[in-house]
Amino acid sequence: MPLSAAEIARHPAALRGVQEQAKALIHIYETSPRLAAVFATQQRWLLAHVGLALHFRRDPNDRRTEMTVARFIEVVRRHSVASRNTAEAFVKEMLHYNIAEYISASGDGRAHPLRVTKGTIETFTGWIYAHLTTLDRIDGGNRLESFLERPAMLPILQPLIADGLLASEGVREPGQTFSLFIWLNNGGIVMDWLMSGIDPEDVHLDRIPTGVISISEFAHWLKLSRTHLARKLNDAEALGSIGWVGQRGHSVMWVSRQFFDEYMAVQAAKLAVVDEAFEACISALKDR
């Protein structure tokens, strides 16, 4: 049986697993910043999953299943992920940066068939590795090994994950401070960086120290405007979600226990979606 979000959240191995996962995602960001920018906000992250699912579900022998701009917009609108204009602009950006491409030169406008490029899929596979590894760390399973042994699994697994993420209230409706950051460019990486530097021995504290001191260095590494990042941090500070141990901006930053719990709740919900999709995928492959 797949792990539930509640089981993951209360497991003693969850934090270290999630921290290692955060470091793996940070590494993906460092090695492929342009592609990682696709996942810069939660909205873009969900848009990317919608596009990948359409890519993997297409049947080369059935033109009705091809991914087109029109089909992408229809799915995005149906699940209330973004507006029509935002969805269309997202596709144009993906084409511009070779994250997606036209399948052929023929076609017209929104009916022109698209696919995700090979390099994009290879990088996204690292996202799958990171989450399966976390689940294995929690319960001692062998999901990653099973995934590596079955190259045909990805085209089945990712659409199931996308369906689960779009339907997950825990993922799509997080707590107040988490919501504040997911609308910041690279906000997910900001939170991963903050949480990855926490000492597990400190999580019982009301104010949990992180490894972050300099906002300027933090913003430079993230390729964010220092002013923009500082504004978001100010908003989070006003909520009582972050602060500094000593002088503001010149000492270690802390996160509140509530913010930490919000972050872990979203990670648990996301991992539960991945695990349920993985179990369904294994069952589907056995039935073939």
C-alpha positions in Angstrom: 0.0 0.0 0.0 1.3 3.5 -0.8 2.2 5.7 2.1 -0.4 8.4 3.1 0.5 12.0 3.7 -0.1 11.6 7.4 2.2 8.5 7.6 5.0 10.4 5.8 4.6 13.6 7.9 5.0 11.7 11.2 7.7 9.3 10.2 11.0 10.0 12.0 13.0 9.6 8.8 10.9 12.1 6.9 12.8 15.3 7.6 16.3 13.9 6.6 14.8 12.4 3.5 13.1 15.6 2.5 16.3 17.6 3.2 18.3 15.3 0.9 15.5 15.7 -1.6 15.8 19.5 -1.3 19.5 19.3 -1.9 19.0 17.1 -5.0 16.5 19.7 -6.4 18.9 22.5 -5.6 21.6 20.6 -7.6 19.2 20.4 -10.5 18.6 24.1 -10.3 22.4 24.8 -10.2 23.1 22.5 -13.2 20.1 23.5 -15.3 18.9 26.9 -14.1 17.0 27.7 -17.3 15.0 24.5 -17.1 14.6 24.8 -13.4 13.0 28.2 -14.0 10.1 26.3 -15.5 9.3 25.2 -12.0 10.0 28.7 -10.6 6.5 29.1 -9.1 3.8 26.6 -8.2 1.7 27.7 -11.1 4.5 27.1 -13.5 5.3 23.8 -11.8 1.7 22.6 -12.4 1.8 24.0 -16.0 4.9 21.9 -16.6 3.3 18.8 -15.2 0.3 19.3 -17.4 2.5 19.6 -20.5 4.5 16.5 -19.6 1.4 14.5 -19.1 0.0 15.5 -22.4 3.3 14.6 -24.0 3.4 11.2 -22.5 -0.2 10.4 -23.1 -0.1 11.1 -26.8 -0.6 8.1 -29.2 1.6 8.5 -32.3 -1.2 6.7 -34.3 -4.0 8.9 -33.1 -3.8 12.6 -34.0 -6.6 13.4 -31.5 -4.2 12.7 -28.6 -1.4 15.1 -29.9 -0.3 17.9 -27.6 -1.2 21.2 -29.1 -1.5 24.7 -27.6 -5.3 24.4 -27.8 -5.3 21.1 -25.8 -2.8 22.4 -23.3 -4.9 25.5 -22.6 -8.1 23.4 -22.3 -6.6 21.1 -19.6 -5.0 24.1 -17.8 -8.4 25.9 -17.7 -10.3 22.8 -16.7 -8.2 22.4 -13.6 -8.0 26.2 -12.8 -4.2 26.3 -13.0 -3.9 29.5 -15.0 -5.6 31.9 -17.4 -5.7 31.3 -21.1 -3.1 34.1 -21.7 -0.8 32.8 -19.0 -0.9 29.2 -20.5 -0.3 30.4 -24.0 2.7 32.6 -22.9 4.1 29.6 -21.0 4.1 27.5 -24.2 5.7 30.3 -26.2 8.5 30.5 -23.5 9.0 26.7 -23.6 9.4 26.8 -27.4 11.8 29.7 -27.2 14.1 28.0 -24.8 13.9 24.6 -26.5 12.2 23.0 -23.6 9.4 21.9 -26.0 9.5 21.8 -29.8 7.1 21.4 -32.7 7.0 17.8 -34.0 6.9 18.8 -37.6 7.1 21.9 -39.8 3.4 21.4 -40.8 0.6 22.6 -38.7 -1.0 25.9 -37.9 -1.2 28.0 -34.8 -2.8 26.3 -31.8 -3.3 23.0 -33.7 0.4 22.6 -34.4 1.5 19.4 -32.5 4.2 19.8 -29.9 6.4 17.5 -27.8 8.8 17.9 -24.9 12.5 17.8 -25.8 14.7 14.9 -24.8 16.9 17.1 -22.6 13.9 18.3 -20.7 12.7 14.7 -20.0 16.2 13.7 -18.9 16.3 16.6 -16.4 12.8 15.9 -15.2 13.7 12.3 -14.5 16.0 13.7 -11.8 12.9 15.1 -10.1 11.4 11.5 -10.1 14.7 10.1 -8.8 14.7 12.6 -5.9 11.2 11.8 -4.8 11.4 8.0 -5.1 14.6 8.1 -3.1 12.9 10.0 -0.3 10.1 7.5 -0.2 12.6 4.7 -0.1 14.5 6.4 2.8 11.3 6.6 4.7 10.2 3.0 4.6 13.2 1.1 3.2 11.5 0.4 -0.1 13.1 -0.2 -3.5 11.0 2.1 -5.7 14.0 3.8 -7.3 15.6 0.4 -8.2 12.2 -0.7 -9.7 12.0 2.5 -11.7 15.5 2.1 -13.0 14.8 -1.5 -14.0 11.7 -0.4 -16.0 12.5 2.3 -18.6 8.9 2.1 -19.9 7.6 3.3 -16.5 8.2 7.1 -16.9 5.5 7.7 -19.6 2.9 5.9 -17.4 4.1 7.3 -14.0 4.4 11.0 -14.8 0.8 11.5 -16.0 -0.5 9.7 -12.9 1.6 12.1 -10.8 0.3 15.1 -12.7 -3.3 13.9 -12.1 -2.6 13.5 -8.4 -1.0 16.9 -8.0 -3.8 18.7 -9.8 -6.3 17.0 -7.5 -4.4 17.3 -4.2 -5.7 19.9 -1.8 -2.6 19.5 0.3 -0.4 20.5 -2.6 -2.6 23.2 -4.2 -3.8 24.9 -1.0 -0.8 25.1 1.4 -0.5 27.2 4.5 -0.2 31.0 4.6 3.6 31.4 4.5 4.2 28.6 2.0 1.6 30.3 -0.2 3.5 33.6 0.1 6.7 32.0 -1.3 5.2 29.8 -4.1 4.3 33.0 -6.0 7.9 34.2 -5.8 10.2 33.3 -8.7 12.2 30.3 -7.6 10.2 30.4 -4.3 10.3 26.6 -4.1 14.1 26.7 -4.2 14.1 29.5 -1.6 12.1 27.3 0.8 14.2 24.2 -0.1 17.4 26.2 0.7 16.0 27.4 4.0 14.8 24.0 5.1 17.8 22.0 3.9 20.0 23.9 6.4 18.0 23.1 9.5 19.4 20.8 12.2 16.8 18.1 12.8 17.7 18.4 16.5 16.2 22.0 16.4 12.7 21.2 14.9 11.1 21.2 18.3 11.9 24.9 18.8 9.4 27.7 18.1 12.2 29.5 16.1 14.3 27.0 14.1 17.7 28.3 12.9 18.6 27.9 9.2 21.9 28.2 7.5 21.1 31.5 5.8 22.7 34.8 6.9 23.1 37.2 3.9 20.1 38.2 1.8 22.4 39.6 -0.9 24.3 36.3 -1.3 21.1 34.4 -1.2 19.5 36.6 -3.9 22.6 36.4 -6.0 22.8 32.6 -5.9 19.1 32.4 -6.8 19.5 35.1 -9.6 16.7 37.0 -7.9 16.3 40.7 -7.4 17.6 41.4 -3.8 14.7 44.0 -3.5 12.1 41.5 -4.6 13.4 38.7 -2.3 13.7 41.2 0.6 10.1 42.3 0.1 8.9 38.7 0.3 11.1 38.1 3.4 9.6 41.2 5.0 6.1 39.9 4.3 7.1 36.5 5.9 8.6 38.4 8.8 5.4 40.3 9.4 3.6 37.0 9.6 6.1 35.9 12.3 7.2 33.1 10.0 10.9 34.1 9.7 13.3 36.4 11.6 16.9 36.7 12.6 18.7 35.4 15.7 20.6 38.7 16.0 20.8 41.8 13.8 18.4 41.7 10.8 20.3 40.6 7.7 23.6 40.1 9.6 22.8 37.0 11.6 21.3 33.5 11.1 17.8 33.5 9.8 15.2 31.4 11.6 11.9 29.9 10.4 8.9 29.5 12.7 7.7 26.1 13.7 4.4 26.8 11.8 6.3 27.6 8.6 8.3 24.5 9.0 5.2 22.4 9.5 3.5 24.0 6.4 6.6 23.1 4.3 6.7 19.5 5.6 2.9 19.1 5.1 3.2 20.1 1.4 6.2 17.7 1.0 4.2 14.9 2.6 1.2 15.6 0.4 3.4 15.6 -2.7 5.3 12.5 -1.8 2.0 10.7 -1.1 0.8 11.6 -4.6 4.1 10.2 -6.1 3.8 7.0 -4.1 0.2 6.4 -5.0 1.1 7.0 -8.7 4.0 4.7 -8.4 1.9 1.9 -7.0 -0.7 2.3 -9.7 2.0 2.3 -12.3 3.5 -0.9 -11.0 0.1 -2.5 -11.0 -0.6 -1.4 -14.6 2.7 -2.8 -15.8 2.0 -6.2 -14.1 -1.3 -6.4 -15.9 0.3 -6.0 -19.3 
